[in-house]
Amino acid sequence: MATRREVAELAGVSEATVSRVMNGVGPIKEETRRKVAAAADRLGYQLNALASGFAKGRSGNIGVVLPHVPKVRLFSTYYFSEILSGIGDVLHQAGYGLLLLYRNPQARYDYVSLYRTRRVDACLILGASDLPEEAASVFALADEGLPCCVVDQRYARPGLPCVGADHRAGAYAAARYMLDAGHRRIGFLNGSPHYSNSADRYEGYRQALAETGLSPDPAIQFEGNYSRKSGQEAAGAIFDRLEALDGLLCANDRMAIGAIQGLRERGVAVPERLPVIGYDNSDASSLTDPPLTTVEVPFYEMGRLAAESVMARLSGESGGSSGVEVAEGAAAYHANGSKPAAEDILLPTQLIIRRSC
Amino acid sequence: MATRREVAELAGVSEATVSRVMNGVGPIKEETRRKVAAAADRLGYQLNALASGFAKGRSGNIGVVLPHVPKVRLFSTYYFSEILSGIGDVLHQAGYGLLLLYRNPQARYDYVSLYRTRRVDACLILGASDLPEEAASVFALADEGLPCCVVDQRYARPGLPCVGADHRAGAYAAARYMLDAGHRRIGFLNGSPHYSNSADRYEGYRQALAETGLSPDPAIQFEGNYSRKSGQEAAGAIFDRLEALDGLLCANDRMAIGAIQGLRERGVAVPERLPVIGYDNSDASSLTDPPLTTVEVPFYEMGRLAAESVMARLSGESGGSSGVEVAEGAAAYHANGSKPAAEDILLPTQLIIRRSC
């Protein structure tokens, strides 16, 4: 049987182009497609992904692992949608398949088997946390040296790359903005501290308060699960503490929108009685009444960089141009206070000022 | 080597449960997981997805084919997000992988090769149209008798099942509501007529007008591509025809939101000067100012049914309980005027009244 290289040579294209044509993926010019098809025909070459994957030990698929949360439509959340779009665009260009896998957050997940059974060549892990079972599953990957990247969760573990955002700086900017406007009793509706991104936001909030000689008041710390519903439910507890509050930070826009809705139902006007700042700069943040002051996070770019990181690893170019470029930008950024592991990339965040605060 | 059946018998569970445990997917009780792992250990059974797939001719993956539109983040659109969530939940339960594949809408797509090369066991096709190259790609599947389902696009071709929604009835209800409120010069901002769902909406609109002795005025028919930006761009043409208009239907909420935004920039108040009705009942529709009157479409359910249809086909139960139940409900519904192929399922739509009309 002819090889991919022979087909590429006869057609005058790259081997990657041959793969894309044969797998029917990627933006391919009709003329290129015809040249490759003609060369493959002439050489009797037929790509059998499974057979060829078996031979070379590769599936051509990248696993994207999502937490499975019953009754929550992950694709409908801005967070996962943007990250998946960034991942999807990179894999599409590279001719890889994107295999979506769901993980039960309570159970130990056998990532290593996914590679052993050759269902995936690399894994991108979304929505992971510090919970022991979950961390242990992920650490096993690093211990085996398998290509992977954790998205928006820092483990600070050698051999386990992470692409996230500087949520410490993001929450710091939001709290600083409220403090500069004269607010002093700023509550925080955060997500579970098991996520490093929640913990980082808390740290930025704490740091801004500390610079003003304040410290977080435990009575005005609230917790949700990043859903709109949990924000609406938290509105009850926030309302009970209203006298102790003159501002509220929320760890994402969905919780902010839910909280504002719940507060409005209790007769509390935002921003007149209680200024609120969201987080994410999601599509919804500019559509709500009032439009949300929020923190922009480049989630699409986060997905792109995570996918590029495993692509570089798979093509044996982890020290190549693309990887180095990213690492240098990130290293410069890291100088700014946080202490991620060498492999970690933290993207910058930006305060977006609208009318909710 | 031991078989999956032997492991299942020793562990006292179903073969499907063994697969879910060995593939690390699905919600599995810890106790069950341990029993299966112990039985597999004892029998020396190790699932190698690629090898076992090669032997039985199955990959364990279902292909979900999306159109690739450069610079459009498909995951961020309510339409694709909801359908994918429905598909994902069913495949997760069944222990199948969801392999996302992108299709270039301009090129012929070789679906049949996807099966021949065993990358997928079945295909779900989203965002397909009547364009000749695209239809020819899809028809080849039906001709080969391969398991597949087309989502929200009717081809009325034997052997090619489709799960969609009754957009004729949805657009009819929206136009009827405007007519009942006394509006007579109702414009329509539709998507490309190459999609059967656009054509069905137009037909519902036409039918409602006809019942009132009116017919669609070509001067107030507008076309977008279902993006918010295209709605905003269409606002120019709509503004130019404002004297000929006393109402506007839009084929989705995103175009409606863009059009309202573009009209507002030109000093046209919605609904005071021009009432507008959207379509989809997306998350955004209740957040905008004014909240959109719109048509609810059960996209999540659409994804579920499409996935269940190929699951039933793969387990050889296409005449089984689940399939028949669905088909009967659909058949009853079909009695209501539209004429889909026998395999087509059209879900009901519902008018949601808010403040934009």
Interface residues (C-beta under 8 A of the other chain):
Chain A: M22 N23 G24 V25 G26 P27 I28 E30 R33 Q46 L47 N48 A49 L50 A51 G53 F54 S59 G60 N61 H68 P70 R73 L74 F75 S76 Y78 F80 S81 E82 L84 S85 G88 H92 G97 L98 L99 L100 L101 Y102 R103 N104 A107 Y109 D110 Y111 S113 L114 R116 T117 R118 R119 I257 D283 A284 L287 T288 D289 Y300
Chain B: M22 N23 G24 V25 G26 P27 I28 E30 R33 L47 N48 A49 L50 A51 G53 F54 S59 G60 N61 H68 P70 R73 L74 F75 S76 Y78 F80 S81 E82 L84 S85 G88 H92 G97 L98 L99 L100 L101 Y102 R103 N104 A107 Y109 D110 Y111 S113 L114 R116 T117 R118 R119 I257 D283 A284 L287 T288 D289 Y300
